[in-house]
């Protein structure tokens, strides 16, 4: 069967830049689905996207569907012919219905009965006949929140459609898509080459557009931008900050990228650079430049959609536009400094944190109390912890944070420094919000760790205390994320403290604001313990490893972490599978039989295998007990791996449920001793192999 190359292009008014890539990928995926459903094979589909177009090139696609045979069933052979082998009325009726003669009748076996049938040859439909519907369906299925109708057209799309191209090799495919008759005419760059371009064949697309100043391939356009931006940054010994979302958005805004470097006055560098970067990225779509120490430089890069004869005009225009934005940030920054951070508590006293839990100032006072109690655990100095806690929320009332909410904490750090606070206190104000998301960095200072813990513990305990635990998808205070933050802050800083202790300290700071301390404690502890699974699954730890540790309910996150790491390590040892299976067997036996009191009586060991196991346990116990005490669980489990051979030999050669009561009791005690050693770390009988 012959193969063809198809080109489809939908020309539109400028498409929404934030969703251009999504639209392109969805169009490709939906078209692949449509072709597969129609039974049309193809080698590949290339998808293109630029501000005014979405396009697909389908390479080596079948010219038509394969021919098939459709079976139409008739009566049973017995009922179709009479004794002389002539057609009965039933068969005649069937032949009439199908419009066939007796020589076109076939038979087939339907279970035990043979039936007559007509096998009709169905010719596969051509590519041209199928394509328009496949493409229109793909467009209808695109993820578009708001569709618009344009002019007299009844069909809707994300933006008004201007033209449609549909070619099979050199020929136009007759089709109406989005109310437009398909043709072979496309259009180049809106300013540089607005006239019509006739495409001679499907393969000419990319080159014809490139000649008309349009780079239709998204990735190619992005690579050009990357290259230009890097070259401009290198010229001033700087590094461009290129967030991936902004990079995609800028790529979606231009057909023919031309990067230009502009500058701003150095005096603005006195303003917190986060504010300047935010305003330049979000409002102007600029790439900011920093030096090797991550300090903002007085330059920015803009990506223009025009190759100007006089680029300085575009550069100066952008400089003129950005100046008032930077001046605003500077104004807020200078205004804020007229009022010291500590004096902002009056404003915090008027801002509600949560109706039943009081204002942000109430919260600040609780965090301060809690931070003082946590300081001995985190190693922070009490004075720094208390000072940082009382200043932690003050910048929420600042003009800078009012304008740039993402600067909460960061603004506080700048103001605290200007007011002469020490590094621990100043840094803690920005670090209190870390980690912000899964995998984010943790605070570097001990004071930052203390405030980050205190803030999260206060919110979690308070919300549970008023009975508003998260349900299903409702988690307005982001307690699930916050809980994982608490577990990370504790384990990654090696803080030796139990979850219960932490919640009790938080409850003490609340005092009688919360009524039922016992219930709150139980609920909050259960919630935090319930987050272990999500935390470790995110790190790629297998569920059975987590369950093996959960079976013992360790009280502290640090202890839990050490056990998980030990079991994870043990699981990969060659002895692990056999020992997990043996532990399961032991657990089952001990669950059915009560373990007799006392220790193993050596005189009652008769079989060689039980004597060997007893000797091995006697040898290994003094080795592993100090390891358990030191919480060095990995070394302990690795040492216990040596029990594999004697345990296997024991189960092969010893009957635990002996008729002799003394032998049986002794063997149960031996197994209990074995099980106790392993369960000092985790219940490894849970491991799946």
N, C-alpha and C positions, 0 to 999 in steps of 0.2 A: 504494500500500500504506500502511496506517495506521502511524503511529509512536507509540512509547510512552516513558515515563520509568520506569526501574526503580530501586528502592532495595534495596540489600543491606546488612545489618548483622550482624556477628558479635559478640555480647556475650561477654566473657570475664572471668576474674579478671585482676588487674592484669598487663599485658603487660610484658616486659623493656624498661626505658626506653632502653637503649643501642641496641636494634635496632628500636624502634617505626617510625621513618621508613623503614628498609629494608623492613620487612614491608609497610608501606602501599604503597610504590612497586612491590614485587614483585607484590603482589596486583593492582594496577592493570595492570601489564605482562602478567601471565599471563592476566588476564580479556580484555584487548584481543586477545591471541593467540587465545584460545578463541573469541571472537566472530568474528574474521576467518576462522579455520579453518572455522567453521560457516556462513560466508557471510552473517552478519547485519551489515548496515551500521548505523552509529550516528554521531551528531555529535561527542560528547565523553564522556569519563568523568571525573568528579570523584572524588578519593579523599580520605577523611577518616580521621584516627587520633587517638584519645585513649587514656588509660591502660587503659580497660576496653572498648575497641571498635575494630574496623576496619570501615570502611564504604565503599561505592561508590555513586555515582549515575550511571546510564547514561542519557544524554540522547538523545532521538529515535532509538530503536533500532527496527529493523524488527519487525513483528508476527510474521513468519514467514520462513523461507527461501524463495527464489524456487522456483517449480515447475520441474522439469527433465524432460528426456526421457532414458531409458536405452535403449541399443540392444542387443538380443540377436541375435547373428549365427546364421544358418542355413546350409544348403548352397548351393552355386553354383546360379545360375538354371538352367544347363544340366542339372544333376542333379535339379532340383526339379520339372520339368514333363516329361511325355512328349511324343511327337510330336504328339498331339492337344491339347496345352496343358493336360492334366489333371495334378493333383498326383501326384507319384511317392510311393513309400513313404517316401523320405527326407524329403520335405516334410511328409507326414502326421505322421511321427514328431516333427518339429520343432514342428508346430502343437499336437500333443497335449501335448508337453512344456511349451509356453508357455500352454496352455489358451486357444487363440485359433481363430478361423475364418478361411477363405481370404481374406475381404475385409479382414482386419486385417494381412495380409502386405505389407511394403514391400520395396523392393530398394535396394542401394547398391553403389557401385563399389569393390572392394577390389583396388587395383592394376589388373591387366589383366582381372581376373575380376569379373563382376557376381554379387553374392550376394543371397539373400533375407534379410530380417531382420524383427524386430518392434520397433517404437518404442513403448516403454511410458511413459506419462505418470507421473512420480513427483511426488507432491504434496510441497511443502516442509514440513518440520516446524515447528510453532508455536514461538514464543519461550518459552512456558511449558514446553513439552516439553524444550527444549534447555538452558535456563538452569541447572537444578539441577546437571547434570553438568559444565557449563562452570565453575561456581563451585567445586564440590567438587574438580575437577581443579586449579584455580588454587590452592586451599588446600593440596592435597597437594604442589604444586610449590614452596611457599614455602621460602626458605633458612633452615631451622631446624636448629640443631646437635643439640639434645636435645628430643625430643617427649615429652609425658606423656599418660597415659591417666587419665581420672577416673571414679570410681564404676564402674557396670556397663558404661559405654560401651566399645565395641571400638575406636572411632576415636581417633586421637592428634592432639594439637595442642600448640603451645608452652605454653599454659596451659589449665586447664579451661574449656570453653565453657558459658555459662549460658543464652543465648537466641539465636535467629536471626530476623531480620526479612527478608522478601522480598516486595516489593510491585511490582505493575505498575500504574502510575497509582494507582487507588483500591483495587485488588483484591489480596488475598493470593494468591501463587502457591503452589500445592500442591507442597511439596518437603520432602525430609528431607536436611539438610546437617549434617555432623559429628554424626549421630545425633539431631539436634534437628528437630522439626517446625517449619517456618517459620511465622511469624505476622506480626501487625502491632503487636506490643507491645514497646516498648523501655523502658529505665530511665534515670532522670536521675542526678544527683550522688549519690554513695554516702551522704553525710550530709545535704545540703540537700534533696534531692528523691528519696528512694529508692523511691517508689511507682511502679507500672506506668503507662506512658504509651501510649495507643492512638494510632497514627498514622493519620490519615484518608487521606492520599495520599503518594506518593513525594516530592513537592516540599515537604511540611510538615516534613521531618526536621530541618534545621538550626535553624529557629525553635522547634520543639517542644522540642528539647534545650536551646537557649539559655534558654528559659523555665524549664527544670529545672536551671539552673546548670551546663550542660556546653557548652563551646565545642568542637564536634567537629572543626572545621577546624584542622589543625596550624599552618598559616602564620598564621591569624588569632590563634590563641592566642599564638604567638611574638611577633607584633606588639604584642599587649597587654602581654606581659612586657617587651619592649624599651622601650615607652612608659613603663610604671610605673617600671622601673629607672632610666631616664634622669631622670625627674621627681624621684625620691628622691635621686639623686646630685646633681642641680642644687641642691637645697635646702641642701646642705652644701658647695657649690662644689667638687665632686669629679667624677672620671670613673670610671665603672664598668669593671672589666676583665671582658670577656665572651668567653671562648674559645668558638669555634663548637660544639665537642663538648659542652661543659657547657651551652651555651644549648639545644641540641637535647635533651639529657638532662632538663633542668629542664622544658622544654616537654612532654616525654613523661611527666613525673611528676604533672602537675596537670590537672584537668578545668576548674577555674575559678580562674585564677591571681590571687593577691592578694600583691603584693610588699610587704615590710615592711623598714624599716631598723632595724638594731640596732647596738650599739656594744661596744667592749671597752676595757680599761684602757690608757691611753697608755704605761704602763711597758713593755708588750710591744713597742712600736715600736723598742726598743733591739736586739731580736733581728733577724737577717737577714730582710728582708721576704719573700725568696723562700720561706723555710721556712714563714712564717705563711700566705702566699698558697697554697702547695701544700696545707697541711693543711686550710685552709678550703674550697678548691675540691674536692679529692679526697674528703675524708671527710664534709664537711657540705653540699656542693653549693651553697655561698654564692658570691655575686658580691662581690669585694673592691673597695674604692674607693681611688683614688690622686689626688694633686693634679696640677697641670699639669707639675710636674717629675718625675712618675712616682714620688713618695714615697708610701708606704702611709699611709692615714688611719685613725683608730681606729673605723672603721665597717664594716659588711658588710650586704649585702641578702640576705634569704631569701625564696623564693617559696612561699607557703603555698597549700594546696588548699582553704582554708576562709575564708569571709568571717566573721570572728569578731565577736561583739558587744563583746568586750574584747581588742583586738589587743595591748595591752601584755602580756597574759599570754603570748601566743605569742612576743613579742619577748624577754621575760625568760627564757622557757624555752630559747630558742636561745642566749641569752647565757650561760646556766648550762652548756649543753652544750659550748660552744666554749672556755670558760675553761680546763678541764683540758688540752685539746689545745695551746693556746698556752703553758700552763705547762710542758708537756713540752718543747716546742721551746726555751723559755727555759732550762730546766734543762740540756739538752744543750749549749746555747751557752755557758753559764757553766762547766760541767764542762770543756769543751774548752780554755777559756782558762787552765786551771791548768797546762797542759803546752804549752810553746812548739812551734811547727811543726817547727823544725829537730830537736828532740829525738825526733821520731816516727820517725826513720830506723830505729831498732831494730825497730819493728813492721813497717816496710816490708821489712826484711831477712828477715822470716818469712812474707811473702806472695808466693806464686809468681806470676810474670807468665806464664811458659810453661816447662814442665818443662826443655826443652833450653836455654832462653835465660836461665834464672835468675829471681831475685826482682825485686820492684818496686824494691828499692834498687839492684840491679845495673843495672836499666833507667834509674833516675834518674842514676846516675853516667855511663852512656853518653850520656844526653841532655845532660848538663852538658858533656861533652867535645865533643859534636857542636855544641852551642849556641855554644861558644867559637869553633869553626871556622867556624860560619855567621855570627857577628856582623859580620865585615867585609863580607859579602855583603848582609846585611839592614840594616846601619847601626846595629845595637844596640851598646850599650857592653858590652865583654867581662864586666866585673864584674857588671852587671845580669843578663846572659844566664846566667852561671854560677849566680848566687844563685837566680834564678827556677827554673832547671832542677832544682836540688837540693831546692827546696821544692815543686816542682810536684805531686808525688804524695802529699805528707805528709797532706793533709786526707782522704785515703781511709781513714785510720785513726781519724778523728774520730767522736764520737758523733753529731754532727749529720748527717754524710754517711751514717752507718750507718742512721739513721732516714729520711733523705730523700736517696736516692742521686742524684736529679737535681741536688742541690746541689754535686756534685763540682766543684772549681775555684772555684765561687762562695764556698763556705765558706772556702777558702784565702785568697781575696782579703780577706774580712772580717778573718780572723785576722792576716794579714800587715800590714794597716793598723793593727790594734790594737797590733801589736808594733813599729810605727814604721818599717816598710819603705817605700821610696819608691814613687811611683805606678807607675813602669814595672814594678817587680818585682811589686807587689800586683796590678795589673791583669792582668799576664801569666798569673797563676795561673788566673784565670777564662777568659782568652782562649785558653789552650792547646787547648781543645776545639772552637774555631771553625775552619771552618764545620762545624756539626753535621749539616746535611742540604743537599741541592741548593738553591742559591739563598739559603742563609743568609748572614748578615753575616760579615765577616772581622775578625780582631783589629785594634784601632785603634793599639796601641803597637808599636814596632819589636821590643821584647822579646817581646811576645805572639806576633808573627809568627814570631820565631826559635824559640820553644818549640813552637809549633803545627807548624812544619816539622820540627823535630828529633824530636818524638814520633812523627809519622807515618812519617818516613824510617826511624827505628829499628825500628819494628814491621814495616814492609814488607820491609826488608832482612833482618831476622832470620828472618821466616817463610819468605822465599824461600831464605835460607841453609840452613835445615834441610829444604828440599825439600817444604814444605807449601803450595805455591801454590794459590790458589782454583781449584776445579773446578766446572763446571756451577753448581748452585745452592748448593754448599757454599763459604761464605766467612765462617768464624767470626770472623775478626778485621776484617771489613768493609773489606778491602783495596781493593775497587773504589771504594767511596765515599771512602776515605782518599786514594787516588791522585788522584782528581779534586780533592780538597782541596789536595793538593800543587801540582798544576798551577795552580789558582786563586791560591794564596798567592804563587806565583812570578810569574805574569803580571800579576795585578792590583796587585802592589807594584812592578812594573817591575824585578824582580831579574834582572840579566844573568848567568845561570849555566846550565850545561848539565845535563841529567838525569844524565849520566855522572859529572860532578863531585860532584853531591849524593850519589849512591849510594856513590862512593868515600870521601867523608867519613864516611858512616854505617858503612861497612866498617872504616874506620880505628878508629872508636870501639869496634867489636866485637873487633878484634884477633884472637887465635887462638881465640876462642869459636866462630867460624865457620871451617870447614875450607877449602872451595873458593871463594876470593874471586872468581876469574875467572868461574866459572859463575854465581855469585850476581849478579855485576855484569851479565852479559849478560841473565840472566832478568829481573832487576828493571827494567833499562832497557827491555827489550822490553815488559814489562807496562805500565809508565808510558806509553810511546809508544802502546801499544794503546788507552789510555783517551782519546786526543784525540778520536776519533770520537764517543764517548758524550758527552763534554763539549760539543763544538760542536753536535752534533745537538740537545742539550737547549736550546741557545740559538737553535735554529731555522735553523742554517746548513745549506745543502744538502750532501748527501753528496759530490757531484762537486767541490765547492769544497774540502772537506777532503782528498779524494783528490789533487787537483791539488797541494796543498802537501805531502802525505805522500810523493808521488813523489820529492821532493828530500830527504827525511829530515832536516829541520833539527834541529840538536842541542839548541837551547835552547827551552823553552816560550814564552819571551817573543818570540823570533824567529818561532816557529811562529804565535803569536797575531797578530803584525803582518802576516805573509803572508796568513793567513786573512782578516783584515779587508780587506787590499788586494784580494784576489781577489774577495771578496764585493762590494766596491765596483765593481770592474772589470766584473763579470758584468752589472751593470745599465746599463752604458754602451751606447749604440746600436751602437758598433763591435765589441762583444764577440763576438757570434755569428760574424761573418765572420772575425775574427782567430783565434778558437778553431778554426774549420774549417780555416783556412789553416795553423795550427800542426800540426793533425792530419796534413794533407797533407805538410807539411815533414818531420814525424817519420817518416811512412811511407817517404818517399823516402830520408831519411838512414839509415833502418834497413836498407834494401836495399843502399845504396851506401856504401862507405867514403869518408869525407870526405878529399879530398887535403890534404897538408900545406900550410903557408904561407897567406898572406893573399890577398885578391882582387887580381887583376892588372887595373888600370883599363883598360889598352890592349886587353884581351881582351873588354871589354863592347861589344857591337855594337848590340843592340836599344835603342830609346828607353826601354822599360819597365824594363830591367835597369839602365840608366844612372841612371834616376830613383830606383829603389829604393836603389842604391848611394849616391847623393847624400844621400838622406833618412837612411840609416843613419849616414852620416858626420856628418850634422848633429845627429842625435838622441843618438848614443853619448856625446859629452862632456856632454850635458845629464843623461842618466840615471845615468851611472856614479857621480857624487858622491851621488846619491839612494840608490843601492844601498848605497854605503859607509855612509851615515847610517841605513840600514835604513828609509828613508822609502818603503816599497814602494807605498803608495797613489799617491803623486805620480808615481812611476816608471811604474807601469802606465798611469796616466792619460795621461802623455806618450807612451807607446808606442802608445796608441790612434790617434795621428796616422798610424801606418804603414798603416792599413787601405786607403786608396785606392792607394798605390803597390804594396802587396802584391797586391791584387786585379788591378791592371793587369799586374803581372808574370806572374801565373798565366794571365791571358787572352792575353798577347802573346808569352810566351817559352817555348820548348821546352827544358826542363831537360836531358832526355836527348838532347842534340844528338849527331849523328854525329861531329862534330869533337871530339876528346878534350880539347883545351885549353878550348874553350867549355864543354863539359860540366863539367870540373873546376872552372872558374871559377864556374859557376852553383851548383855544390854548395857551394863555399866561401861564396858569398853567402848561401845558405839557412842554412848552419851559423851564420853570423854573426847572422842574424836570430833563429834559434832560441836561441842563447846569451843574447841580450838578454832574451827572455821567461823563459827558465828560470833567470835570476838571481833570479826571484821564485817562480815555481811552474810546473808543467807544465800550461799552460792548454789543451793539446790534449785534456785529459781532460774539460773542461767539456762538458756535454750541452746542446744547444739545440734 
